[in-house]
Amino acid sequence: MTTPELCAHLLAVAGDPPPVRTDGCETCLAIGQVWVQLRQCLVCGRVGCCDNSIGKHASGHAGETGHETIRSLQPPRSPSSAE
């Protein structure tokens, strides 16, 4: 069995993700806007809001900087009990 090759995006951000330095979307916090979910840039650590949010600041950051690899900052969902 062969190991799949990693894409260039993942190779560029290998290692530990940058530390989270804010409690919300950095742009939304600055302008008083609300967000739905958060994404963290794995290149520089910037935190922005998802595409379901009004500002779509994570996508805006990717478009402006070319930083295309992100991770969700939402806590993992616990499985619902099947009762």
SULTAQUI-V551884 format. One record per run of one state. SS is the DSSP state (A for helix, B for strand, O for the rest). FROM is the first residue (numbers start at 1). LEN is the number of residues. If there is no record, write none. Layout:
# SULTAQUI-V551884
ss->SS from->FROM len->LEN
ss->SS from->FROM len->LEN
This chain:
# SULTAQUI-V551884
ss->O from->1 len->7
ss->A from->8 len->5
ss->O from->13 len->13
ss->A from->26 len->6
ss->O from->32 len->6
ss->B from->38 len->4
ss->O from->42 len->5
ss->B from->47 len->3
ss->O from->50 len->7
ss->A from->57 len->9
ss->O from->66 len->4
ss->B from->70 len->3
ss->O from->73 len->11
